[in-house]
């Protein structure tokens, strides 16, 4: 495919307040799994807006994403 990695996510609810739980894999550039990455969650925000999964208010949209749980860390983007 010619890409360096891939980001998988779910909107499944858990006990925290996050909208998204994600995992970023980039073995082609030596990163088995990234514990937190704005380079994945930023474009995800555009996807969420396009598919009307988050609201845009006054040209602003926000969401909380959790990443890294599967590898013993926890990153949070808001």
N, C-alpha and C positions, 0 to 999 in steps of 0.2 A: 504493500500500500504506500510505501514511501514516508511513513510517519515515524516519529521518534518514540511515541508512547500512546497510551490510551487511558481514558478516565471513565470509570463506571460509577454510577450513582443510583441511589434509591430515594424515593420520597416516603418510604415506609416510616411511620411514626414509632419512636421509642420513648423512653422515659424522659429524655431531655427535650429542650425546646427547639432543636434544630429542624429546619425544613428538609435538609439534604444530608445524607451520609454518603461519602464518596471514597473511592480508592484510585490512586494514580500510579500507573505502571509505565516505566520507561526503560526497559532493559537495553534497548538499542543504544542508549547513551550512558549506560552503566548505573542506572538507578532502578533497582529491583522494584521498590515501592517508595513513593515519596510521602512522608507523614503529613505534609500540608503544602498546598501550592495554590497561589493566586493565579498562576497561568492556566489552571484548570477551572477553578471556581469563578474567575472573571467571565470567561466565555459561557460558562454554565448560566450565569445571570442573564445573559442575552437570550439563551435558549428558553429559560423560564419565563421571560417577558414575552417572547414571540408566541409561546404556547399558552399564554394567559394563566400561568401557574403562580405568578406573583403580580401584584398591582404596581402600576406606575402612578405616583402622585407628585405633581409639580415637577415633572421630568426626572424623578428620582425613584429608584426601586432598591429594595434591600432584602436580604435573606441571610440566614445563618446556616453554615455548613460545617459538619464535623468530618474529620479525615484522620487516618492513622491508627485507629483503634485496633485493627487487625494485626499490627506489628508492635503493639505494646506502647504506643505513644498516643498522644491526642492533640491534634491541631484543630483550631477553630477559626473560621473566617466569618466575619460579620460585615 
